[in-house]
Amino acid sequence: MPTDDLSVTFAALADPTRRAILARLADGEATVNELAAPFEMSLQAISKHLKVLERAGLISRSREAQWRPCRLETEPLETATAWIEQYRDLARDRLDRLDQEIRKITQKKEGHDHE
């Protein structure tokens, strides 16, 4: 079982049901019943998914009388995004350097073709 925050976040995001729940919560708070409605699974199964999301810090639950709304927490997603972006930036830099090298080679070749 992963223990560092980033691993816990990615493990929670690995499941399509949990990603769909987060997508729904991006539109606003929802109860467990509202979150379960689109899925063909038991409330118990949805509750298990919610516990995983809650342990990862991706959702929080409050208690307002009988209503226990779930709400999206974005900080773990921002941390995951920052981690991914550093590698995207690295890949972009490598592709830019490759593009520059290809242009140099192409220009040299075109220069030799005109001679």
C-alpha positions as CSV (number, residue, x, y, z in Angstrom):
1,M,0.0,0.0,0.0
2,P,1.5,3.3,-1.0
3,T,2.3,5.8,1.8
4,D,3.6,8.9,0.1
5,D,1.0,11.5,-0.9
6,L,1.7,11.4,-4.6
7,S,1.5,7.6,-4.8
8,V,-1.8,7.6,-2.8
9,T,-3.2,10.2,-5.2
10,F,-2.3,8.3,-8.3
11,A,-3.6,5.0,-6.8
12,A,-6.9,6.7,-6.1
13,L,-7.0,8.2,-9.6
14,A,-6.2,4.8,-11.2
15,D,-9.9,3.7,-11.0
16,P,-12.3,5.0,-13.6
17,T,-15.2,5.1,-11.2
18,R,-13.3,7.3,-8.8
19,R,-12.3,9.6,-11.6
20,A,-16.0,9.8,-12.6
21,I,-16.9,10.7,-9.1
22,L,-14.3,13.4,-9.0
23,A,-15.6,14.8,-12.3
24,R,-19.1,14.9,-10.9
25,L,-17.8,16.7,-7.7
26,A,-16.0,19.3,-9.9
27,D,-19.6,20.5,-10.6
28,G,-20.3,21.0,-6.9
29,E,-21.0,19.1,-3.7
30,A,-23.1,15.9,-3.8
31,T,-24.4,13.3,-1.5
32,V,-23.4,9.6,-1.7
33,N,-26.8,8.8,-3.2
34,E,-26.3,11.5,-5.9
35,L,-22.8,10.2,-6.6
36,A,-24.0,6.6,-6.8
37,A,-26.9,7.3,-9.2
38,P,-25.0,7.0,-12.5
39,F,-23.3,3.7,-11.5
40,E,-24.7,0.2,-11.5
41,M,-23.1,-0.7,-8.2
42,S,-24.2,-0.8,-4.6
43,L,-24.1,2.1,-2.2
44,Q,-21.6,0.1,-0.3
45,A,-19.3,-0.2,-3.3
46,I,-19.6,3.6,-3.9
47,S,-18.8,4.2,-0.2
48,K,-15.6,2.2,-0.6
49,H,-14.6,4.3,-3.5
50,L,-15.3,7.5,-1.5
51,K,-13.2,6.2,1.4
52,V,-10.2,5.8,-1.0
53,L,-10.8,9.3,-2.4
54,E,-11.1,10.7,1.2
55,R,-7.9,8.9,2.4
56,A,-6.1,10.4,-0.6
57,G,-7.4,13.9,0.4
58,L,-9.2,14.2,-2.9
59,I,-12.6,14.7,-1.3
60,S,-13.9,15.8,2.1
61,R,-17.2,15.2,3.7
62,S,-19.1,17.5,6.0
63,R,-22.1,17.0,8.1
64,E,-25.0,19.3,7.8
65,A,-27.9,17.9,9.7
66,Q,-28.9,14.6,7.9
67,W,-27.0,15.7,4.7
68,R,-23.4,14.6,4.4
69,P,-22.2,16.3,1.2
70,C,-18.9,15.3,-0.5
71,R,-16.7,18.0,-1.9
72,L,-13.8,18.0,-4.2
73,E,-10.4,18.9,-2.7
74,T,-8.0,20.2,-5.4
75,E,-4.7,20.3,-3.5
76,P,-3.7,16.7,-4.2
77,L,-4.6,17.2,-7.9
78,E,-2.5,20.3,-8.1
79,T,0.5,18.4,-6.6
80,A,0.0,15.6,-9.1
81,T,-0.3,18.1,-12.0
82,A,2.9,19.9,-10.9
83,W,4.8,16.5,-10.8
84,I,3.5,15.6,-14.3
85,E,4.2,19.1,-15.7
86,Q,7.9,18.9,-14.8
87,Y,8.2,15.8,-17.1
88,R,6.1,17.4,-19.8
89,D,8.4,20.4,-19.7
90,L,11.4,18.2,-20.0
91,A,9.9,16.3,-22.9
92,R,8.9,19.6,-24.6
93,D,12.5,20.8,-24.2
94,R,13.9,17.6,-25.8
95,L,11.5,17.9,-28.7
96,D,12.4,21.5,-29.2
97,R,16.1,20.6,-29.3
98,L,15.3,17.7,-31.7
99,D,13.3,20.1,-33.9
100,Q,16.3,22.6,-34.0
101,E,18.7,19.8,-35.0
102,I,16.3,18.6,-37.8
103,R,16.1,22.2,-39.1
104,K,19.9,22.5,-39.1
105,I,20.3,19.2,-41.0
106,T,17.5,20.2,-43.5
107,Q,19.1,23.6,-44.1
108,K,22.5,22.0,-44.6
109,K,21.0,19.5,-47.0
110,E,19.1,22.2,-48.9
111,G,22.4,24.2,-49.1
112,H,24.2,21.2,-50.6
113,D,21.4,20.5,-53.1
114,H,21.7,24.0,-54.5
115,E,25.4,23.8,-55.1
